Amino acid sequence: MTTPVESPQSNGMAEAFVRTFKRDYVAVNPTLDADTVIRSLSIWFAHYNELHPHRALGYRSPREFIAIKSTEKTVEPVSGL
């Protein structure tokens, strides 16, 4: 996404991300103390970006969506002429 940093849209996107992250990762994993959470963050972020389906991306992960978009840009359109 290329939304300007200080726009209302980027604030809404950040709030949606925090809500999703808390619901799908923090609430369902052991968070005994700050060290446990900090050690888990990289695993949770990797899952969120590589495997977690996102409705706005057609239920694809961000990595999958980017891979498909980059493939679409490199494929030459076929002409019927």
N, CA, C and O atoms as a GROMACS GRO file, in nm:
protein
  324
    1MET      N    1   0.084  -0.117   0.000
    1MET     CA    2   0.000   0.000   0.000
    1MET      C    3   0.089   0.124   0.000
    1MET      O    4   0.196   0.125   0.062
    2THR      N    5   0.044   0.225  -0.068
    2THR     CA    6   0.122   0.348  -0.075
    2THR      C    7   0.039   0.465  -0.022
    2THR      O    8   0.029   0.569  -0.088
    3THR      N    9  -0.018   0.449   0.093
    3THR     CA   10  -0.097   0.555   0.157
    3THR      C   11  -0.003   0.648   0.232
    3THR      O   12   0.085   0.601   0.303
    4PRO      N   13  -0.021   0.781   0.217
    4PRO     CA   14   0.064   0.874   0.291
    4PRO      C   15   0.059   0.848   0.442
    4PRO      O   16  -0.046   0.812   0.496
    5VAL      N   17   0.171   0.864   0.508
    5VAL     CA   18   0.185   0.830   0.649
    5VAL      C   19   0.085   0.900   0.738
    5VAL      O   20   0.027   0.837   0.827
    6GLU      N   21   0.062   1.026   0.718
    6GLU     CA   22  -0.022   1.102   0.809
    6GLU      C   23  -0.167   1.113   0.763
    6GLU      O   24  -0.238   1.204   0.806
    7SER      N   25  -0.212   1.023   0.678
    7SER     CA   26  -0.350   1.030   0.630
    7SER      C   27  -0.442   0.950   0.721
    7SER      O   28  -0.397   0.859   0.790
    8PRO      N   29  -0.572   0.983   0.723
    8PRO     CA   30  -0.667   0.904   0.802
    8PRO      C   31  -0.671   0.758   0.758
    8PRO      O   32  -0.695   0.669   0.839
    9GLN      N   33  -0.648   0.733   0.628
    9GLN     CA   34  -0.649   0.595   0.578
    9GLN      C   35  -0.537   0.512   0.641
    9GLN      O   36  -0.558   0.397   0.677
   10SER      N   37  -0.417   0.572   0.654
   10SER     CA   38  -0.306   0.495   0.711
   10SER      C   39  -0.330   0.470   0.859
   10SER      O   40  -0.290   0.366   0.911
   11ASN      N   41  -0.395   0.562   0.929
   11ASN     CA   42  -0.428   0.541   1.069
   11ASN      C   43  -0.527   0.425   1.082
   11ASN      O   44  -0.511   0.340   1.169
   12GLY      N   45  -0.626   0.420   0.996
   12GLY     CA   46  -0.723   0.311   0.996
   12GLY      C   47  -0.657   0.178   0.963
   12GLY      O   48  -0.691   0.075   1.021
   13MET      N   49  -0.563   0.180   0.870
   13MET     CA   50  -0.492   0.057   0.834
   13MET      C   51  -0.408   0.007   0.952
   13MET      O   52  -0.404  -0.113   0.979
   14ALA      N   53  -0.344   0.099   1.021
   14ALA     CA   54  -0.263   0.061   1.137
   14ALA      C   55  -0.351   0.004   1.248
   14ALA      O   56  -0.316  -0.095   1.311
   15GLU      N   57  -0.465   0.066   1.271
   15GLU     CA   58  -0.556   0.017   1.374
   15GLU      C   59  -0.610  -0.121   1.338
   15GLU      O   60  -0.623  -0.206   1.426
   16ALA      N   61  -0.641  -0.143   1.212
   16ALA     CA   62  -0.690  -0.274   1.168
   16ALA      C   63  -0.581  -0.380   1.186
   16ALA      O   64  -0.609  -0.492   1.228
   17PHE      N   65  -0.457  -0.343   1.154
   17PHE     CA   66  -0.346  -0.438   1.171
   17PHE      C   67  -0.331  -0.477   1.318
   17PHE      O   68  -0.319  -0.595   1.350
   18VAL      N   69  -0.332  -0.378   1.407
   18VAL     CA   70  -0.316  -0.406   1.550
   18VAL      C   71  -0.430  -0.494   1.601
   18VAL      O   72  -0.407  -0.588   1.676
   19ARG      N   73  -0.553  -0.463   1.559
   19ARG     CA   74  -0.668  -0.543   1.599
   19ARG      C   75  -0.654  -0.689   1.552
   19ARG      O   76  -0.675  -0.782   1.629
   20THR      N   77  -0.618  -0.707   1.426
   20THR     CA   78  -0.600  -0.841   1.370
   20THR      C   79  -0.487  -0.914   1.441
   20THR      O   80  -0.501  -1.032   1.475
   21PHE      N   81  -0.377  -0.847   1.464
   21PHE     CA   82  -0.261  -0.910   1.526
   21PHE      C   83  -0.294  -0.954   1.669
   21PHE      O   84  -0.257  -1.063   1.711
   22LYS      N   85  -0.363  -0.868   1.742
   22LYS     CA   86  -0.401  -0.904   1.880
   22LYS      C   87  -0.499  -1.021   1.880
   22LYS      O   88  -0.488  -1.111   1.964
   23ARG      N   89  -0.596  -1.020   1.788
   23ARG     CA   90  -0.697  -1.125   1.783
   23ARG      C   91  -0.638  -1.259   1.738
   23ARG      O   92  -0.667  -1.363   1.797
   24ASP      N   93  -0.556  -1.257   1.632
   24ASP     CA   94  -0.511  -1.382   1.570
   24ASP      C   95  -0.380  -1.437   1.625
   24ASP      O   96  -0.346  -1.552   1.599
   25TYR      N   97  -0.305  -1.356   1.700
   25TYR     CA   98  -0.176  -1.405   1.750
   25TYR      C   99  -0.163  -1.391   1.901
   25TYR      O  100  -0.136  -1.489   1.970
   26VAL      N  101  -0.181  -1.272   1.953
   26VAL     CA  102  -0.160  -1.248   2.096
   26VAL      C  103  -0.263  -1.325   2.180
   26VAL      O  104  -0.227  -1.388   2.279
   27ALA      N  105  -0.388  -1.319   2.140
   27ALA     CA  106  -0.494  -1.380   2.221
   27ALA      C  107  -0.489  -1.533   2.224
   27ALA      O  108  -0.541  -1.594   2.317
   28VAL      N  109  -0.426  -1.595   2.125
   28VAL     CA  110  -0.429  -1.741   2.116
   28VAL      C  111  -0.294  -1.807   2.145
   28VAL      O  112  -0.281  -1.929   2.134
   29ASN      N  113  -0.197  -1.728   2.182
   29ASN     CA  114  -0.064  -1.781   2.215
   29ASN      C  115  -0.027  -1.746   2.358
   29ASN      O  116  -0.076  -1.648   2.413
   30PRO      N  117   0.061  -1.828   2.418
   30PRO     CA  118   0.102  -1.796   2.555
   30PRO      C  119   0.181  -1.665   2.560
   30PRO      O  120   0.278  -1.647   2.487
   31THR      N  121   0.138  -1.575   2.644
   31THR     CA  122   0.206  -1.447   2.662
   31THR      C  123   0.235  -1.430   2.811
   31THR      O  124   0.182  -1.341   2.877
   32LEU      N  125   0.321  -1.519   2.861
   32LEU     CA  126   0.351  -1.523   3.004
   32LEU      C  127   0.421  -1.398   3.054
   32LEU      O  128   0.395  -1.350   3.164
   33ASP      N  129   0.509  -1.345   2.970
   33ASP     CA  130   0.584  -1.225   3.009
   33ASP      C  131   0.633  -1.156   2.882
   33ASP      O  132   0.616  -1.208   2.772
   34ALA      N  133   0.694  -1.040   2.899
   34ALA     CA  134   0.740  -0.961   2.784
   34ALA      C  135   0.843  -1.037   2.701
   34ALA      O  136   0.841  -1.028   2.579
   35ASP      N  137   0.934  -1.111   2.766
   35ASP     CA  138   1.035  -1.185   2.691
   35ASP      C  139   0.972  -1.289   2.598
   35ASP      O  140   1.017  -1.306   2.485
   36THR      N  141   0.870  -1.357   2.646
   36THR     CA  142   0.801  -1.457   2.564
   36THR      C  143   0.738  -1.391   2.442
   36THR      O  144   0.749  -1.443   2.331
   37VAL      N  145   0.674  -1.279   2.462
   37VAL     CA  146   0.610  -1.207   2.352
   37VAL      C  147   0.715  -1.159   2.253
   37VAL      O  148   0.699  -1.178   2.132
   38ILE      N  149   0.822  -1.099   2.300
   38ILE     CA  150   0.926  -1.047   2.212
   38ILE      C  151   0.989  -1.159   2.129
   38ILE      O  152   1.015  -1.141   2.010
   39ARG      N  153   1.012  -1.275   2.191
   39ARG     CA  154   1.069  -1.388   2.117
   39ARG      C  155   0.970  -1.441   2.012
   39ARG      O  156   1.012  -1.494   1.909
   40SER      N  157   0.842  -1.428   2.037
   40SER     CA  158   0.740  -1.479   1.946
   40SER      C  159   0.710  -1.384   1.830
   40SER      O  160   0.661  -1.428   1.726
   41LEU      N  161   0.738  -1.257   1.846
   41LEU     CA  162   0.698  -1.158   1.745
   41LEU      C  163   0.747  -1.191   1.605
   41LEU      O  164   0.670  -1.182   1.510
   42SER      N  165   0.873  -1.230   1.589
   42SER     CA  166   0.925  -1.256   1.454
   42SER      C  167   0.851  -1.373   1.389
   42SER      O  168   0.828  -1.372   1.268
   43ILE      N  169   0.815  -1.474   1.467
   43ILE     CA  170   0.739  -1.588   1.415
   43ILE      C  171   0.599  -1.543   1.374
   43ILE      O  172   0.550  -1.580   1.267
   44TRP      N  173   0.535  -1.463   1.458
   44TRP     CA  174   0.401  -1.414   1.427
   44TRP      C  175   0.401  -1.325   1.304
   44TRP      O  176   0.314  -1.338   1.218
   45PHE      N  177   0.500  -1.234   1.294
   45PHE     CA  178   0.507  -1.147   1.175
   45PHE      C  179   0.531  -1.228   1.049
   45PHE      O  180   0.471  -1.200   0.946
   46ALA      N  181   0.617  -1.328   1.056
   46ALA     CA  182   0.644  -1.412   0.939
   46ALA      C  183   0.516  -1.483   0.896
   46ALA      O  184   0.484  -1.487   0.777
   47HIS      N  185   0.442  -1.538   0.990
   47HIS     CA  186   0.317  -1.606   0.958
   47HIS      C  187   0.217  -1.507   0.897
   47HIS      O  188   0.153  -1.538   0.797
   48TYR      N  189   0.205  -1.390   0.957
   48TYR     CA  190   0.112  -1.288   0.908
   48TYR      C  191   0.142  -1.251   0.763
   48TYR      O  192   0.051  -1.235   0.683
   49ASN      N  193   0.269  -1.236   0.730
   49ASN     CA  194   0.308  -1.194   0.595
   49ASN      C  195   0.315  -1.307   0.494
   49ASN      O  196   0.294  -1.283   0.375
   50GLU      N  197   0.344  -1.428   0.538
   50GLU     CA  198   0.367  -1.536   0.443
   50GLU      C  199   0.250  -1.635   0.430
   50GLU      O  200   0.234  -1.696   0.325
   51LEU      N  201   0.169  -1.651   0.535
   51LEU     CA  202   0.065  -1.755   0.532
   51LEU      C  203  -0.076  -1.706   0.563
   51LEU      O  204  -0.173  -1.761   0.510
   52HIS      N  205  -0.089  -1.605   0.647
   52HIS     CA  206  -0.220  -1.559   0.694
   52HIS      C  207  -0.302  -1.501   0.578
   52HIS      O  208  -0.256  -1.408   0.511
   53PRO      N  209  -0.423  -1.554   0.553
   53PRO     CA  210  -0.505  -1.498   0.444
   53PRO      C  211  -0.562  -1.362   0.482
   53PRO      O  212  -0.608  -1.340   0.594
   54HIS      N  213  -0.559  -1.270   0.386
   54HIS     CA  214  -0.610  -1.135   0.406
   54HIS      C  215  -0.729  -1.112   0.312
   54HIS      O  216  -0.716  -1.130   0.191
   55ARG      N  217  -0.841  -1.073   0.366
   55ARG     CA  218  -0.962  -1.052   0.285
   55ARG      C  219  -0.936  -0.950   0.175
   55ARG      O  220  -0.977  -0.971   0.061
   56ALA      N  221  -0.870  -0.840   0.208
   56ALA     CA  222  -0.846  -0.734   0.109
   56ALA      C  223  -0.756  -0.779  -0.005
   56ALA      O  224  -0.752  -0.715  -0.110
   57LEU      N  225  -0.683  -0.889   0.014
   57LEU     CA  226  -0.592  -0.940  -0.088
   57LEU      C  227  -0.649  -1.066  -0.154
   57LEU      O  228  -0.573  -1.148  -0.208
   58GLY      N  229  -0.779  -1.082  -0.151
   58GLY     CA  230  -0.841  -1.199  -0.210
   58GLY      C  231  -0.810  -1.327  -0.134
   58GLY      O  232  -0.795  -1.434  -0.193
   59TYR      N  233  -0.800  -1.315  -0.003
   59TYR     CA  234  -0.768  -1.426   0.087
   59TYR      C  235  -0.633  -1.490   0.055
   59TYR      O  236  -0.615  -1.611   0.067
   60ARG      N  237  -0.540  -1.405   0.014
   60ARG     CA  238  -0.401  -1.447  -0.004
   60ARG      C  239  -0.318  -1.380   0.104
   60ARG      O  240  -0.360  -1.280   0.163
   61SER      N  241  -0.199  -1.435   0.129
   61SER     CA  242  -0.106  -1.368   0.219
   61SER      C  243  -0.041  -1.253   0.142
   61SER      O  244  -0.044  -1.253   0.019
   62PRO      N  245   0.017  -1.154   0.212
   62PRO     CA  246   0.085  -1.046   0.141
   62PRO      C  247   0.195  -1.096   0.048
   62PRO      O  248   0.208  -1.045  -0.064
   63ARG      N  249   0.275  -1.193   0.090
   63ARG     CA  250   0.383  -1.246   0.005
   63ARG      C  251   0.326  -1.311  -0.121
   63ARG      O  252   0.378  -1.293  -0.231
   64GLU      N  253   0.217  -1.387  -0.104
   64GLU     CA  254   0.154  -1.453  -0.218
   64GLU      C  255   0.096  -1.348  -0.313
   64GLU      O  256   0.109  -1.361  -0.435
   65PHE      N  257   0.031  -1.246  -0.258
   65PHE     CA  258  -0.027  -1.140  -0.339
   65PHE      C  259   0.080  -1.067  -0.419
   65PHE      O  260   0.063  -1.041  -0.538
   66ILE      N  261   0.191  -1.033  -0.354
   66ILE     CA  262   0.302  -0.964  -0.422
   66ILE      C  263   0.360  -1.052  -0.531
   66ILE      O  264   0.391  -1.003  -0.640
   67ALA      N  265   0.377  -1.181  -0.503
   67ALA     CA  266   0.433  -1.272  -0.603
   67ALA      C  267   0.343  -1.279  -0.726
   67ALA      O  268   0.392  -1.279  -0.839
   68ILE      N  269   0.213  -1.286  -0.706
   68ILE     CA  270   0.119  -1.291  -0.818
   68ILE      C  271   0.123  -1.162  -0.897
   68ILE      O  272   0.124  -1.163  -1.020
   69LYS      N  273   0.125  -1.049  -0.826
   69LYS     CA  274   0.128  -0.919  -0.894
   69LYS      C  275   0.257  -0.902  -0.974
   69LYS      O  276   0.254  -0.848  -1.085
   70SER      N  277   0.371  -0.945  -0.920
   70SER     CA  278   0.497  -0.930  -0.994
   70SER      C  279   0.499  -1.022  -1.115
   70SER      O  280   0.559  -0.987  -1.217
   71THR      N  281   0.435  -1.139  -1.108
   71THR     CA  282   0.425  -1.229  -1.222
   71THR      C  283   0.338  -1.169  -1.330
   71THR      O  284   0.369  -1.179  -1.449
   72GLU      N  285   0.229  -1.106  -1.290
   72GLU     CA  286   0.138  -1.043  -1.386
   72GLU      C  287   0.209  -0.932  -1.463
   72GLU      O  288   0.181  -0.911  -1.581
   73LYS      N  289   0.299  -0.860  -1.398
   73LYS     CA  290   0.369  -0.750  -1.463
   73LYS      C  291   0.472  -0.800  -1.564
   73LYS      O  292   0.500  -0.731  -1.661
   74THR      N  293   0.528  -0.919  -1.543
   74THR     CA  294   0.634  -0.968  -1.631
   74THR      C  295   0.579  -1.049  -1.748
   74THR      O  296   0.653  -1.077  -1.843
   75VAL      N  297   0.452  -1.088  -1.743
   75VAL     CA  298   0.394  -1.167  -1.851
   75VAL      C  299   0.346  -1.072  -1.958
   75VAL      O  300   0.274  -0.976  -1.930
   76GLU      N  301   0.385  -1.099  -2.084
   76GLU     CA  302   0.341  -1.018  -2.196
   76GLU      C  303   0.197  -1.052  -2.230
   76GLU      O  304   0.162  -1.170  -2.236
   77PRO      N  305   0.112  -0.951  -2.252
   77PRO     CA  306  -0.024  -0.981  -2.293
   77PRO      C  307  -0.025  -1.049  -2.429
   77PRO      O  308   0.055  -1.014  -2.516
   78VAL      N  309  -0.113  -1.144  -2.448
   78VAL     CA  310  -0.124  -1.216  -2.576
   78VAL      C  311  -0.221  -1.141  -2.664
   78VAL      O  312  -0.333  -1.110  -2.623
   79SER      N  313  -0.178  -1.113  -2.784
   79SER     CA  314  -0.261  -1.039  -2.878
   79SER      C  315  -0.331  -1.138  -2.970
   79SER      O  316  -0.273  -1.238  -3.011
   80GLY      N  317  -0.454  -1.110  -3.001
   80GLY     CA  318  -0.532  -1.195  -3.091
   80GLY      C  319  -0.505  -1.160  -3.238
   80GLY      O  320  -0.566  -1.217  -3.327
   81LEU      N  321  -0.414  -1.067  -3.262
   81LEU     CA  322  -0.388  -1.024  -3.400
   81LEU      C  323  -0.281  -1.103  -3.466
   81LEU      O  324  -0.248  -1.078  -3.582
   0.00000   0.00000   0.00000
